[in-house]
Amino acid sequence: VLANSLPRAKIIVFTRHGAMGRNTSNLRPEHATIFAFTPSEEVRRQLALCWGVCPVRIKFSDDPSITIEAAEKYLREANLTSPGDNLVIISDLRAGNTLVDTVQLRAAR
């Protein structure tokens, strides 16, 4: 929903098992492309069947900020984003023993 209200929005999802990518696809964002990043080739293939999802396999770091930077770099080098594009980043972070879903809004560099 956030991505639908922003100009030049791209959705970046990080998913190990594919659930976050599938859930985002089910929302059917009108104008935003969904880029789902996963470390698993099997999950990448499964996500290729989801509506509006462009799945990409990358290595995940233990540091979430490094993984986000790697995804942004991939999109930039593949000319899939332009400076100033709105990036809606959906991921989960470990807080103690709990996984917490997070949403970040960044401007592409």
Secondary structure, DSSP 8 states (H G I E B T S, - for coil): -TGGGSTTEEEEEE-SSSHHHHHHHHT--SS-EEEEEES-HHHHHHHTTSTTEEEEE----SSHHHHHHHHHHHHHHTT---TT-EEEEEEEEEETTEEEEEEEEEE--
